[in-house]
Amino acid sequence: MSEREGHGELRRDLAERVELHRRRFLGLMAGGAGLIVLGACSDDESGGDGGRSGGASATTRSAATSTEPAAVPDAQGIESDPFTLGVASGDPTPASVILWTRLAPNPVAADGAGGMPTDDIEILWEVAGDEEFREIVASGVEMAVADFGHSVHVDPDGLEADTWYSYRFRVGDFTSPIGRTRTTPADDADVDELRIAFASCQLRQAGQWTAYDHMSRDELDVVFHLGDYIYEYPGGEGEDTMVPLEAEPQTIADYRVIYGAYKRDSFLQAAHARVPWVVTWDDHEVDNNYADDIPEMASDDATFAERRRAAYQAFYEHQPVRVDPPTDDGLRIHRTVRYGSLATFFVLDGRQYRSDQVCGDAFPTSASGCDALDDPENTMLGTDQEEWLISGLTESTTTWKALAQQTVMKALVLGDVVFNVDQWDGYPAARARLLDAIRDGEVDNVMVLTGDIHAGAAADIRGTDAGLEGSVVAHELVVPGISSPGFPPDAASGLDPAALGVLYANFTEHGYNRCAITPEAWTTEFVLVDTIQERESTSRIDATVEVRAGEPGLRML
């Protein structure tokens, strides 16, 4: 899109850029065709280790734990609070959970160093059974390595299954905020209820993250983030919503500045500190609509490999993920998280291995004029990840199987018009392979958790082609954006969700999805906030939908 080439302007209208490709389809409705369009933004079930054999290097994992008090390492030249980005935990297992922080007294320092000295810094971590840390159950000293932005990923093995813990970090006279986290139940444990939330799409310059203020007060067990945690857009207005870059990021320093601008938000920090998170990415963590090693703009081809490498490292540095550090080959982030006999979550990567979008990524695309749509070699997940997912689904023994993924899977095609080839509609052969495997393998109770499009929606996925006909093979829950702009209200008011078999949709408001999962049912509440233009906002439940175990089909409650 040509407007993206003017990214040197500090105060450009970011919101208009983000929603431009959503608005283009509105001209198609001039003939009175009222319809809804949702177009936009471990190898086994135990542990979710993403298939690693052995741990990561000592620079990013704890080598040993102890219950004995340990000395607090010296601050080594750190002169102000280094815990400005808070703490986080993620990717829990029955015996562990990744504990994260990054030392950054000045998280938006232009050089990307966060205001830290160039030396590696030792940092004490502690896990306790109480908030006062009288009962320390594990502790150790971790090296915050300068080459990884002084971030740490601690893996305190040997914790009790299905147990709440407190954790913190200390260096010199500085102590981090206290985080709260929980291990998962044993793989064979019966789980009566699991409470989750999931979120996506949080453009910093678009407004306040009031949804996280409400999420941090919920009684949850885990949060899933489905991508677009950051946007590559610079500029903006307002001290707390400004990203202090003058152009789109290219280097690791640039991406660290963006993460610093995003993660300094107190509402986001509170939600991270409340429960463990499981995070994947979409496109804006690197570049809008990129595919594998192909950037959105052809003019960026020569420098994109280095840009992607920097973006992947910054993602690793800023998320509590149970994955090995990135290499020149990329960063493997697809993995599983299991909750006893109740649910397995397959965390997917729909960007790193996908084929390029067909027919120039046109919005919309004519199916009859785009022969590449029928190419069976086109892939959303790549061969290895696709085989891993199908094998995991067909072999799963848990009641619920959920895909934590990025783009809309349900078909949103009207006649010859494919509205968005960046989502699964642009990869129909790959989608058919997955849905056929679910159907032929008699895999029941499949839930698809989706972000990307800045709208909330719920729909059944039917048949081989995921259209309006055939039996229900999966159920899709789409989460509204935390702050990224949706459709203009005047345009959204004329849309008819039923035209494409969508049970519920909200195209204009912001929030997150909250789910209660039991052996009998998966119940989802669409939690919306009244405004993102003020720091405080009330919230409401806009809709509640349910799937009964063994009874395919969403229903409104």
C-alpha positions in Angstrom: 0.0 0.0 0.0 1.5 3.3 -1.1 0.7 5.1 2.1 3.1 2.8 4.0 6.1 4.3 2.1 5.7 7.7 3.8 6.7 6.2 7.2 9.2 8.9 8.0 6.5 11.3 9.2 6.4 11.2 13.0 2.7 12.2 13.4 1.0 10.5 10.6 -2.5 9.1 11.1 -1.7 5.6 12.3 -5.2 4.5 12.9 -6.2 5.3 9.3 -3.3 3.2 8.0 -4.2 0.2 10.1 -7.8 0.1 9.0 -7.4 1.0 5.4 -7.3 -2.5 4.1 -10.5 -3.3 6.0 -12.4 -0.4 4.5 -11.6 -1.2 0.9 -14.3 -3.8 0.7 -17.1 -1.3 1.6 -17.4 -0.2 -2.0 -18.5 -3.8 -2.8 -21.6 -3.1 -0.8 -22.8 -0.2 -2.9 -25.3 -2.5 -4.7 -27.2 -3.2 -1.4 -25.4 -6.5 -0.7 -25.6 -6.2 3.1 -23.0 -8.7 4.4 -20.4 -9.2 7.0 -16.7 -9.4 6.2 -14.1 -10.4 8.8 -11.1 -9.5 6.7 -8.0 -7.8 8.0 -4.9 -8.0 11.3 6.2 -29.2 22.1 5.8 -32.0 19.9 3.5 -33.9 22.4 0.8 -32.9 24.8 3.0 -33.0 27.9 4.8 -29.9 28.9 4.6 -27.8 25.8 8.4 -27.7 25.3 8.1 -27.1 21.5 10.1 -30.2 20.8 13.4 -29.1 22.3 15.9 -31.8 23.2 17.7 -30.3 26.2 17.6 -26.8 27.6 18.7 -23.6 26.1 22.1 -22.0 26.9 22.9 -20.9 30.4 22.5 -17.3 29.4 18.8 -17.8 29.1 17.9 -20.6 31.4 18.7 -21.3 35.1 21.2 -24.1 35.6 20.3 -24.9 39.2 17.7 -24.0 41.8 17.9 -23.9 45.6 15.6 -23.3 48.6 18.5 -21.7 50.5 18.7 -17.9 50.7 21.0 -16.5 48.1 23.0 -13.3 48.2 21.6 -10.5 46.1 24.0 -9.7 43.2 25.6 -6.2 43.1 23.9 -3.7 40.9 27.1 -3.2 38.8 26.5 0.4 37.8 22.7 0.3 37.6 21.7 3.6 39.1 17.9 3.6 38.8 15.1 1.1 38.9 15.8 -1.5 36.1 12.4 -3.2 36.4 10.4 -0.6 34.5 9.0 -3.3 32.2 7.6 -5.4 35.0 7.7 -9.2 35.2 5.9 -12.0 33.4 5.6 -15.7 33.4 4.5 -18.1 30.7 4.3 -21.5 29.1 3.5 -23.4 32.3 4.1 -27.2 32.7 3.3 -29.4 35.7 6.8 -28.8 37.1 7.8 -25.4 35.9 6.8 -22.0 34.3 9.1 -19.6 32.5 9.8 -16.5 34.6 10.7 -13.3 32.6 12.0 -9.8 33.1 14.2 -7.4 31.3 16.5 -4.9 33.0 15.8 -1.5 31.4 16.0 1.7 33.5 15.2 3.6 30.3 13.2 1.2 28.1 12.9 3.6 25.1 16.6 4.6 24.9 17.3 5.1 21.3 20.3 2.8 21.3 18.1 -0.1 22.4 20.3 -0.8 25.5 17.5 0.2 27.9 19.8 2.5 29.8 21.9 -0.4 30.9 25.7 -0.8 31.0 27.3 -3.0 28.4 28.3 -5.8 30.8 26.3 -8.9 31.5 24.5 -8.6 34.9 23.8 -11.3 37.5 20.2 -11.2 38.9 18.6 -13.1 41.7 15.3 -14.8 41.1 13.0 -16.2 43.8 9.9 -18.4 43.8 7.7 -18.6 46.9 4.6 -20.2 48.1 3.4 -17.0 49.7 3.3 -13.3 48.7 5.6 -12.3 51.6 8.4 -14.7 50.4 8.7 -16.3 53.8 8.4 -19.7 52.1 10.9 -19.6 49.3 10.7 -22.9 47.3 13.2 -22.2 44.6 15.8 -19.5 43.9 19.0 -18.9 41.9 21.2 -16.4 40.1 20.6 -15.8 36.4 22.8 -13.9 34.0 21.0 -11.1 32.2 23.1 -11.1 29.0 23.7 -7.8 27.2 23.4 -9.4 23.8 19.8 -10.4 24.7 18.9 -6.9 25.9 19.6 -7.9 29.6 16.5 -10.1 29.5 16.2 -13.4 31.4 14.1 -16.5 30.9 14.2 -18.6 34.1 13.0 -22.2 34.1 12.6 -23.2 37.8 12.1 -27.0 37.4 10.7 -29.1 40.3 7.7 -27.1 41.2 4.5 -28.8 42.3 1.8 -29.4 39.7 -1.4 -27.2 39.7 0.0 -24.8 42.3 0.0 -21.0 42.6 3.4 -19.3 43.3 4.8 -15.8 43.7 8.0 -14.8 42.1 10.3 -11.8 41.9 13.8 -10.6 40.8 16.4 -8.7 42.8 19.6 -6.9 41.9 21.5 -4.5 44.2 18.9 -2.4 46.1 16.3 -3.0 43.5 13.4 -5.5 43.7 11.0 -6.2 40.9 7.2 -6.2 41.2 5.9 -9.5 42.6 4.4 -11.8 40.0 1.8 -14.5 40.5 1.9 -17.7 38.4 0.6 -21.2 38.3 1.8 -24.6 37.1 -0.5 -26.8 35.1 -2.1 -30.0 36.5 -0.4 -33.3 35.8 -1.2 -34.7 32.4 -3.4 -37.4 33.7 -5.2 -35.2 36.3 -8.9 -34.6 36.1 -9.6 -30.9 35.8 -13.0 -29.6 36.8 -12.6 -26.1 35.3 -10.1 -24.0 33.5 -10.6 -20.2 33.1 -8.7 -18.5 30.3 -8.7 -15.2 28.5 -7.3 -14.4 25.1 -6.4 -11.1 23.4 -4.9 -9.7 20.2 -4.1 -6.5 18.3 -2.9 -3.7 20.6 -1.8 -0.7 18.5 -0.2 1.5 21.1 -1.0 4.8 19.3 -4.7 4.0 18.9 -5.7 4.4 22.6 -5.6 3.2 26.1 -5.5 -0.5 27.1 -8.4 -0.4 29.4 -9.3 -4.0 28.6 -6.2 -5.1 30.4 -7.3 -3.2 33.5 -10.3 -5.4 33.6 -8.5 -8.6 32.6 -6.1 -8.2 35.5 -9.0 -8.4 38.0 -10.5 -11.6 36.5 -10.0 -14.9 38.2 -8.0 -16.6 35.4 -5.6 -19.5 35.2 -3.8 -18.4 32.0 -3.9 -15.8 29.2 -3.3 -16.4 25.5 -2.1 -13.6 23.3 -2.7 -14.4 19.6 -0.4 -11.8 17.9 0.1 -8.2 17.0 1.4 -7.6 20.5 3.3 -4.7 18.9 2.9 -2.8 15.7 5.9 -1.7 13.6 4.5 1.8 13.2 6.4 4.7 14.8 5.2 8.0 16.1 1.9 9.0 17.6 0.8 11.6 20.2 0.7 11.5 24.0 3.5 10.5 26.3 2.1 7.0 27.1 1.1 6.2 23.6 4.0 7.5 21.6 6.5 5.2 20.0 9.7 7.3 19.7 10.9 6.3 16.3 10.9 8.3 13.1 10.6 5.4 10.7 9.7 1.7 10.8 12.1 -0.5 12.7 15.0 -2.2 11.0 17.4 -3.1 13.7 17.3 -4.8 17.1 17.6 -1.4 18.7 14.5 -0.2 16.9 12.4 -3.2 17.9 13.6 -2.9 21.5 12.4 0.7 21.6 9.0 -0.4 20.3 8.7 -3.2 22.9 9.8 -0.7 25.6 7.1 1.8 24.6 4.5 -1.0 24.7 5.5 -2.9 27.8 5.9 0.1 30.0 2.1 0.3 30.2 0.9 -0.4 33.7 -2.3 -2.2 32.7 -0.4 -4.6 30.5 2.2 -5.2 33.2 -0.6 -5.9 35.8 -2.2 -8.5 33.5 1.2 -10.2 32.9 1.9 -10.2 36.6 -1.4 -11.8 37.5 -1.2 -15.1 35.7 1.0 -17.0 33.2 0.7 -16.0 29.5 1.1 -18.1 26.3 2.2 -15.8 23.5 2.4 -16.3 19.7 2.9 -13.7 17.0 1.2 -12.4 13.9 2.6 -10.1 11.2 3.1 -6.7 13.0 5.7 -8.1 15.3 7.8 -7.8 12.1 6.1 -6.2 9.1 2.5 -5.9 7.9 1.4 -9.0 5.9 4.8 -10.4 5.6 5.1 -14.1 4.6 8.1 -16.2 5.6 11.1 -14.2 4.2 9.0 -11.9 1.9 8.2 -8.4 3.1 5.0 -6.5 2.3 6.9 -4.0 0.1 9.2 -5.3 -2.7 11.4 -2.4 -2.1 12.4 -3.9 1.3 13.6 -7.2 -0.2 17.3 -6.5 0.2 17.2 -5.7 3.9 14.3 -7.9 5.1 16.3 -10.9 6.2 18.2 -8.8 8.7 15.0 -7.0 9.8 13.2 -10.2 10.4 16.1 -11.6 12.4 16.1 -8.5 14.6 12.3 -8.7 15.1 12.5 -12.3 16.1 15.2 -11.7 18.6 13.3 -8.8 20.1 10.2 -11.0 20.4 12.2 -13.6 22.3 13.8 -10.9 24.5 10.4 -9.5 25.6 8.1 -12.6 26.0 8.0 -15.4 28.7 8.2 -18.1 26.1 9.5 -21.7 26.5 11.5 -21.7 23.3 15.2 -21.7 22.4 16.8 -18.4 21.5 16.5 -17.5 17.8 19.1 -18.5 15.3 19.8 -17.3 11.7 17.3 -19.9 10.6 14.4 -18.3 12.6 12.6 -18.9 15.9 10.5 -22.0 16.4 7.5 -20.9 18.5 4.8 -23.6 17.7 4.3 -25.7 20.8 1.6 -27.2 23.1 0.3 -26.4 26.5 -1.8 -29.1 28.3 -4.2 -28.9 31.2 -4.6 -32.4 32.5 -7.3 -34.5 30.8 -9.3 -31.3 30.0 -7.6 -29.4 27.2 -4.6 -29.2 24.9 -3.7 -25.9 23.3 -1.8 -26.0 20.0 0.0 -22.7 19.7 0.6 -22.0 16.0 2.9 -19.8 13.9 1.0 -18.6 10.8 3.7 -16.3 9.5 7.2 -17.8 9.5 6.6 -20.7 7.2 3.7 -19.6 5.0 3.7 -19.3 1.3 3.5 -15.8 -0.1 -0.1 -14.4 -0.4 -1.5 -15.2 -3.8 -2.3 -12.7 -6.6 -0.5 -9.8 -5.2 -2.3 -9.9 -1.8 -5.1 -8.0 -3.5 -8.0 -6.8 -1.3 -10.4 -8.2 -2.4 -9.4 -10.9 -4.9 -11.4 -12.4 -7.7 -11.4 -16.2 -7.3 -11.9 -16.9 -11.0 -9.0 -14.5 -11.9 -6.6 -16.0 -9.4 -5.4 -19.4 -10.5 -2.8 -19.5 -7.7 -5.6 -19.9 -5.2 -6.0 -23.6 -6.3 -2.3 -24.4 -5.9 -2.1 -27.4 -3.5 1.5 -26.5 -2.6 0.4 -23.3 -0.9 0.8 -23.6 2.9 -0.2 -21.5 5.9 1.9 -23.4 8.5 4.6 -25.1 6.5 4.9 -28.8 6.0 6.6 -29.7 9.3 4.2 -27.6 11.5 1.2 -28.8 9.6 2.1 -32.5 10.1 2.9 -31.8 13.8 -0.5 -30.2 14.3 -2.5 -32.9 12.5 -0.6 -35.6 14.4 -1.2 -33.8 17.7 -4.9 -33.3 17.1 -5.6 -36.9 16.0 -3.6 -38.4 18.9 -4.9 -36.1 21.6 -6.7 -37.6 24.5 -8.0 -34.5 26.2 -11.6 -33.4 26.0 -10.9 -30.1 24.2 -8.4 -29.3 21.5 -7.8 -25.7 20.9 -5.8 -23.9 18.2 -4.3 -20.6 19.5 -3.6 -19.0 16.1 -3.7 -15.8 14.1 -6.0 -15.3 11.1 -9.7 -16.2 10.4 -10.1 -19.8 9.4 -13.8 -19.8 8.5 -14.5 -19.1 4.9 -15.6 -15.5 4.2 -16.2 -15.7 0.5 -19.1 -14.4 -1.4 -19.5 -15.8 -4.9 -16.4 -14.9 -6.8 -15.1 -12.5 -4.2 -12.4 -13.6 -1.8 -12.1 -10.7 0.6 -8.8 -11.4 2.3 -6.2 -13.8 1.0 -3.9 -13.1 4.0 -6.2 -15.3 6.1 -7.0 -18.9 5.6 -9.2 -18.1 2.6 -6.0 -17.4 0.7 -4.8 -21.0 1.6 -7.8 -23.2 0.8 -5.8 -26.3 0.1 -4.0 -26.1 3.5 -7.3 -25.4 5.3 -8.9 -28.4 3.5 -6.1 -30.7 4.6 -6.5 -29.6 8.2 -10.3 -29.9 8.3 -10.2 -33.2 6.5 -7.8 -34.6 9.1 -10.1 -33.4 11.9 -13.2 -34.9 10.2 -11.6 -38.2 9.1 -9.8 -38.6 12.4 -13.0 -38.1 14.2 -11.4 -35.4 16.3 -14.1 -33.8 18.4 -14.5 -30.6 20.4 -12.0 -28.5 18.3 -11.9 -24.8 19.1 -10.1 -22.2 17.0 -9.0 -19.1 18.8 -8.3 -16.2 16.4 -7.1 -12.6 16.5 -5.9 -10.3 13.7 -9.1 -8.6 12.5 -10.0 -6.2 15.3 -13.5 -7.6 15.6 -15.2 -10.1 17.9 -17.0 -13.0 16.3 -18.2 -16.6 16.8 -18.9 -19.1 14.1 -19.0 -22.8 13.3 -16.5 -24.1 10.7 -18.3 -26.6 8.5 -17.3 -29.1 5.9 -14.1 -29.6 3.9 -14.2 -26.1 2.4 -15.2 -24.4 5.7 -18.2 -22.8 4.0 -21.9 -22.7 4.9 -22.6 -26.3 4.1 -21.6 -29.6 5.7 -21.2 -30.8 9.2 -19.5 -28.8 11.9 -15.9 -29.8 12.3 -14.6 -26.9 14.5 -15.8 -23.8 16.3 -14.1 -20.4 15.8 -13.9 -17.6 18.4 -12.5 -14.3 17.2 -11.3 -11.8 19.7 -11.8 -8.0 19.3 -8.7 -5.9 19.4 -7.4 -4.4 22.6 -7.0 -1.0 20.9 -6.5 -1.5 17.2 -9.3 0.2 15.2 -12.2 -1.8 13.9 -14.8 -0.8 11.3 -16.3 2.7 11.4 -19.7 2.6 13.2 -21.6 3.8 10.1 -20.2 1.1 7.9 -20.6 -1.7 10.5 -24.2 -0.9 11.1 -25.2 -2.2 7.7 -23.4 -5.5 8.0 -25.3 -8.8 8.3 -23.4 -11.5 10.2 -25.9 -14.2 9.2 -25.0 -13.8 5.5 -21.8 -15.8 6.0 -23.0 -18.1 8.8 -21.6 -16.0 11.7 -23.5 -16.4 15.0 -22.2 -13.3 16.7 -20.1 -10.3 15.5 -19.1 -6.9 16.8 -17.0 -4.8 14.4 -16.4 -1.6 16.2 -15.6 -2.1 19.9 -12.6 -3.3 21.9 -12.0 -5.9 24.5 -11.0 -9.5 25.0 -12.6 -13.0 25.3 -13.0 -14.8 28.6 -13.7 -18.5 28.7 -14.8 -21.1 31.3 -13.8 -24.6 30.2 -15.2 -27.7 31.9 -15.5 -31.4 30.8 -19.1 -30.6 29.8 -18.9 -27.2 28.0 -16.7 -24.4 26.7 -18.4 -21.1 27.5 -17.0 -17.8 26.0 -17.9 -14.3 27.1 -17.1 -11.3 24.8 -15.9 -8.6 27.3 -16.0 -5.1 25.8 -14.9 -1.8 27.2 -16.8 1.4 26.7 -13.9 3.5 25.6 -10.2 3.4 24.9 -9.9 7.1 24.7 -9.7 7.5 28.5 -7.5 5.8 31.0 -10.4 4.3 32.9 -13.5 2.6 31.4 -16.3 0.4 32.5 -16.8 -3.0 30.8 -19.7 -5.3 29.9 -20.3 -8.7 28.5 -21.6 -8.2 25.0 -22.4 -11.8 24.3 -22.0 -15.3 25.7 -21.7 -18.4 23.4 -21.3 -22.0 24.3 -20.2 -25.4 22.9 -21.3 -28.5 24.6 -18.8 -31.3 24.6 -19.7 -34.0 22.1 -22.4 -31.8 20.6 -21.0 -29.8 17.6 -22.3 -26.3 17.1 -22.1 -23.0 18.9 -25.2 -21.6 20.6 -25.9 -18.2 22.1 -26.7 -18.1 25.8 
